[in-house]
Amino acid sequence: MNHAHIRGIIPPLVTPFRADGSIDEQAHRAEVRFMLERASVHGIAVCGSTGEGHTLSTEETRNIVAWTAEELRGRIPLIAGIIADSTQATIDRARAVADLGVAALQVTPVHYVFRPDDDSMVRHFASIADRTGIPVIIYNVIPWSYLLPPLLVRILRDAPGVIGVKQSASDMKALADLLLLSEEAGIRDRVRILSAVDALLYPSFRLGSDGAVAAILSAVPEASVALWEATRSNVGDAVSLDLHKKLLRLWNAIDAHNLPANVRVAMRAQGREGGLPRPPMPPASEAQTARILTAMQPFGRN
């Protein structure tokens, strides 16, 4: 099956929590509309790390996916994040959104300290795809459950419903190897290799990644779309490199353990409301806010 429609700039949205811990539906819907109508992104991901998906209940996950689907009306792909610690828990949550028209699930390896062996990891992702009937993109981000490129290619080759990888953890070498090994395995044309190496999206695109799902895209989606388009056109490297430097300065300002909170600062600088992070994640500090606002100046601010 060809999943070429999953490509380009796919921002992973923050979840707009209120002070009482509830989710602001209208703020979420407004952000989806902004991404679709003004930023012209190519897809949207929800309930991932930037969306603090590890804090969400199954009911909250379903609500967020449903609200997003209602706003998108199938115009661009919707990817639903699933962060869970067992095969069955992942399947249960995936089935809760199965009727909402998601293009794929974005599934992390288990977060807990015990890492499954490679054979168990293959069975984990294959079972999720097989038992839900929804295409699966592996979100390769968990340091103690990290999947090296040969294992990722094995899963992509042997589990038909696993259709891609979102390569994160700041590992550009892994992204390059994944692109090369999937080509050598003869599966490159039927899988999606997406970059979440926020600091290095420019070389990610030049290497041939199919796009990105990364926090920096949610902070400045319009600039991210411009970078994607510049790297795929004949405008020359000067434009791409200039955008890369601006994005890198912003990434250096927002990259921290409270990254979703810092993304919200960049959003507010553009008049977009992202709510609050969910405790115990702290909001951006005064020092963080000052650095982010300085780095946002080249992108324009309210």
C-alpha positions as CSV (number, residue, x, y, z in Angstrom):
1,M,0.0,0.0,0.0
2,N,1.3,3.5,-0.9
3,H,1.2,6.0,1.9
4,A,2.5,8.9,-0.1
5,H,-0.2,11.2,1.2
6,I,1.7,11.2,4.6
7,R,4.4,13.7,3.8
8,G,5.8,17.2,4.3
9,I,5.2,19.3,7.4
10,I,3.0,17.5,10.0
11,P,3.0,19.6,13.2
12,P,2.4,17.7,16.5
13,L,-0.1,19.9,18.3
14,V,0.1,20.9,21.9
15,T,-2.9,20.0,24.0
16,P,-4.4,23.2,25.4
17,F,-5.0,22.4,29.1
18,R,-6.8,24.8,31.4
19,A,-5.7,25.6,34.9
20,D,-8.1,23.0,36.3
21,G,-6.6,20.3,34.0
22,S,-9.5,20.1,31.5
23,I,-8.9,20.5,27.8
24,D,-10.0,23.7,26.0
25,E,-11.9,22.3,23.0
26,Q,-12.3,25.7,21.3
27,A,-8.6,26.6,21.6
28,H,-7.7,23.2,20.1
29,R,-10.1,23.6,17.2
30,A,-8.8,27.1,16.5
31,E,-5.3,25.8,16.3
32,V,-6.3,23.1,13.9
33,R,-8.0,25.7,11.7
34,F,-4.9,27.9,11.8
35,M,-2.6,25.0,10.8
36,L,-4.9,24.1,7.9
37,E,-6.0,27.4,6.6
38,R,-3.2,29.8,7.4
39,A,-0.1,27.7,7.8
40,S,-1.0,25.3,4.9
41,V,0.6,22.3,6.6
42,H,0.5,18.9,5.0
43,G,-0.9,16.9,7.9
44,I,-1.5,17.1,11.7
45,A,-0.5,14.9,14.5
46,V,-2.1,14.9,18.0
47,C,-1.6,13.3,21.4
48,G,2.2,12.8,20.9
49,S,5.0,14.0,23.1
50,T,4.4,17.7,22.3
51,G,0.7,17.1,23.0
52,E,1.7,15.5,26.3
53,G,0.0,12.3,25.2
54,H,1.5,10.4,28.1
55,T,-0.8,12.3,30.4
56,L,-4.0,11.7,28.4
57,S,-6.8,9.2,29.2
58,T,-8.3,7.1,26.4
59,E,-11.5,9.3,26.6
60,E,-9.4,12.5,26.2
61,T,-7.4,11.0,23.3
62,R,-10.6,10.1,21.5
63,N,-12.0,13.6,22.1
64,I,-8.9,15.3,20.7
65,V,-8.8,13.1,17.7
66,A,-12.5,13.6,17.0
67,W,-12.3,17.4,17.3
68,T,-9.3,17.4,14.9
69,A,-11.0,15.1,12.4
70,E,-14.1,17.3,12.5
71,E,-12.1,20.4,11.6
72,L,-10.0,18.7,9.0
73,R,-12.8,16.9,7.2
74,G,-10.3,14.7,5.5
75,R,-8.4,17.5,3.7
76,I,-5.0,16.5,5.1
77,P,-3.9,13.4,7.0
78,L,-4.5,13.0,10.7
79,I,-2.0,11.0,12.8
80,A,-3.1,9.9,16.3
81,G,-0.4,9.5,18.9
82,I,-0.5,6.4,21.2
83,I,1.8,6.4,24.2
84,A,1.2,3.2,26.3
85,D,3.2,0.5,28.1
86,S,1.8,-2.7,26.7
87,T,0.6,-4.2,23.5
88,Q,-2.9,-4.6,24.7
89,A,-3.1,-1.0,26.2
90,T,-1.9,0.4,22.9
91,I,-4.5,-1.7,21.0
92,D,-7.3,-0.6,23.3
93,R,-6.5,3.1,22.8
94,A,-6.1,2.7,19.1
95,R,-9.5,1.0,18.8
96,A,-11.0,4.0,20.6
97,V,-10.1,6.2,17.6
98,A,-10.5,3.6,14.9
99,D,-13.8,5.1,13.6
100,L,-12.5,8.6,13.3
101,G,-10.6,8.4,10.0
102,V,-7.0,8.6,11.2
103,A,-4.4,8.1,8.5
104,A,-2.0,6.4,10.9
105,L,-1.1,5.8,14.5
106,Q,2.1,7.2,15.9
107,V,3.2,4.6,18.4
108,T,6.1,4.8,20.8
109,P,7.9,1.7,22.1
110,V,7.1,1.1,25.7
111,H,8.2,3.8,28.1
112,Y,8.7,1.6,31.2
113,V,12.3,0.6,32.2
114,F,12.2,-3.0,31.0
115,R,13.0,-3.1,27.2
116,P,11.5,-5.9,25.2
117,D,14.0,-8.0,23.2
118,D,14.0,-7.5,19.4
119,D,11.7,-10.4,18.6
120,S,9.2,-9.1,21.1
121,M,9.5,-5.6,19.7
122,V,8.7,-6.9,16.2
123,R,5.6,-8.8,17.6
124,H,4.5,-5.7,19.5
125,F,4.3,-3.4,16.5
126,A,3.0,-6.1,14.1
127,S,0.2,-7.0,16.6
128,I,-0.9,-3.4,16.9
129,A,-1.2,-2.9,13.1
130,D,-2.8,-6.3,12.6
131,R,-5.4,-6.1,15.4
132,T,-6.4,-2.5,14.8
133,G,-6.3,-2.4,11.0
134,I,-4.8,1.1,11.2
135,P,-1.3,1.8,9.7
136,V,1.4,2.3,12.3
137,I,4.3,4.7,12.3
138,I,6.9,3.9,15.0
139,Y,7.9,6.9,17.0
140,N,11.5,6.1,17.8
141,V,12.2,8.3,20.8
142,I,12.5,6.3,24.0
143,P,16.2,6.2,25.1
144,W,15.9,2.9,27.0
145,S,13.6,1.4,24.4
146,Y,15.5,2.7,21.4
147,L,15.3,0.8,18.0
148,L,18.4,0.8,15.9
149,P,18.0,1.1,12.1
150,P,18.5,-2.6,11.3
151,L,15.6,-3.5,13.7
152,L,13.4,-0.7,12.3
153,V,13.9,-2.0,8.8
154,R,13.2,-5.5,9.9
155,I,9.8,-4.4,11.3
156,L,9.0,-2.3,8.3
157,R,9.8,-5.3,6.0
158,D,8.1,-8.0,8.0
159,A,5.0,-6.3,9.5
160,P,2.9,-5.0,6.5
161,G,0.8,-2.7,8.6
162,V,3.8,-0.8,10.0
163,I,4.3,1.8,7.3
164,G,6.8,4.2,8.7
165,V,9.2,5.6,11.3
166,K,9.4,9.0,13.0
167,Q,13.1,9.2,13.8
168,S,13.8,11.3,16.9
169,A,16.3,11.4,19.8
170,S,18.5,14.0,17.9
171,D,20.0,11.0,16.0
172,M,20.8,12.2,12.5
173,K,23.1,9.2,11.8
174,A,20.1,6.9,12.6
175,L,18.0,8.8,10.1
176,A,20.6,8.6,7.4
177,D,21.1,4.9,8.0
178,L,17.4,4.3,8.1
179,L,17.0,5.9,4.7
180,L,19.9,3.9,3.3
181,L,18.9,0.5,4.7
182,S,15.3,0.8,3.7
183,E,16.4,1.5,0.2
184,E,18.8,-1.5,0.2
185,A,16.0,-3.7,1.6
186,G,13.8,-2.7,-1.4
187,I,11.0,-1.1,0.8
188,R,11.9,2.6,0.5
189,D,9.1,3.4,-1.9
190,R,6.4,1.9,0.3
191,V,7.4,3.3,3.7
192,R,7.4,6.8,5.2
193,I,10.6,8.0,6.9
194,L,9.9,11.2,8.9
195,S,12.3,13.3,10.7
196,A,11.9,14.5,14.3
197,V,15.4,15.8,14.5
198,D,14.2,19.4,15.1
199,A,17.7,21.0,14.9
200,L,18.5,19.5,11.6
201,L,15.4,19.5,9.4
202,Y,17.2,21.1,6.5
203,P,19.7,18.2,6.1
204,S,16.9,15.7,6.9
205,F,15.0,17.0,3.9
206,R,18.1,17.1,1.7
207,L,18.8,13.5,2.6
208,G,15.4,12.5,1.4
209,S,13.2,12.2,4.4
210,D,9.5,12.2,3.5
211,G,8.8,15.1,5.9
212,A,8.8,15.8,9.6
213,V,6.7,15.5,12.7
214,A,8.6,17.7,15.2
215,A,7.9,20.2,17.9
216,I,9.6,23.1,16.0
217,L,6.9,22.7,13.4
218,S,4.2,23.6,15.9
219,A,6.1,26.5,17.2
220,V,6.6,28.1,13.7
221,P,4.6,26.2,11.1
222,E,4.7,28.7,8.4
223,A,8.5,28.9,8.4
224,S,8.7,25.1,8.5
225,V,6.5,24.9,5.4
226,A,8.7,27.4,3.7
227,L,11.8,25.3,4.6
228,W,10.2,22.2,3.2
229,E,9.2,24.0,0.0
230,A,12.6,25.6,-0.4
231,T,14.5,22.4,-0.1
232,R,12.3,20.8,-2.8
233,S,12.5,23.6,-5.3
234,N,15.2,25.3,-7.3
235,V,15.5,28.4,-5.2
236,G,19.0,27.4,-4.1
237,D,20.5,26.5,-0.8
238,A,20.8,30.1,0.4
239,V,17.1,30.4,1.2
240,S,17.0,27.0,2.9
241,L,20.2,27.6,4.9
242,D,18.9,31.0,6.1
243,L,15.6,29.4,7.3
244,H,17.6,26.6,8.9
245,K,19.7,29.0,11.0
246,K,16.5,30.8,12.2
247,L,14.9,27.6,13.1
248,L,18.0,26.3,14.9
249,R,18.2,29.4,17.0
250,L,14.6,29.0,18.0
251,W,15.1,25.3,18.7
252,N,18.1,26.1,21.0
253,A,15.8,28.4,22.9
254,I,12.8,26.0,23.3
255,D,14.7,22.6,23.7
256,A,14.3,21.6,27.4
257,H,12.5,19.1,29.6
258,N,9.4,21.3,29.5
259,L,9.5,21.6,25.7
260,P,5.7,21.6,25.3
261,A,5.5,24.5,27.6
262,N,8.1,26.4,25.6
263,V,6.3,25.7,22.3
264,R,3.3,27.5,23.9
265,V,5.5,30.7,24.4
266,A,6.3,30.7,20.7
267,M,2.6,30.2,19.8
268,R,1.5,33.1,22.0
269,A,4.1,35.4,20.4
270,Q,2.1,34.8,17.2
271,G,-1.3,35.3,18.9
272,R,-2.1,31.6,19.1
273,E,-3.4,30.1,22.4
274,G,-1.9,26.8,23.5
275,G,-3.2,26.7,27.1
276,L,-1.1,25.4,29.9
277,P,1.1,22.3,30.3
278,R,-0.4,19.6,32.5
279,P,1.2,19.2,35.9
280,P,3.8,18.2,37.0
281,M,5.3,19.8,33.9
282,P,6.3,23.4,34.8
283,P,5.4,26.4,32.5
284,A,8.2,28.2,30.8
285,S,10.4,30.2,33.2
286,E,11.0,33.9,32.8
287,A,14.5,33.2,31.5
288,Q,13.2,30.7,29.0
289,T,10.5,33.0,27.9
290,A,13.0,35.8,27.3
291,R,15.2,33.6,25.2
292,I,12.3,32.3,23.1
293,L,10.9,35.7,22.4
294,T,14.3,36.9,21.2
295,A,14.6,33.9,19.0
296,M,11.1,34.5,17.7
297,Q,11.8,38.0,16.4
298,P,12.9,36.9,12.9
299,F,9.5,35.1,12.5
300,G,7.4,38.1,13.4
301,R,5.5,38.6,16.7
302,N,2.4,40.3,17.9
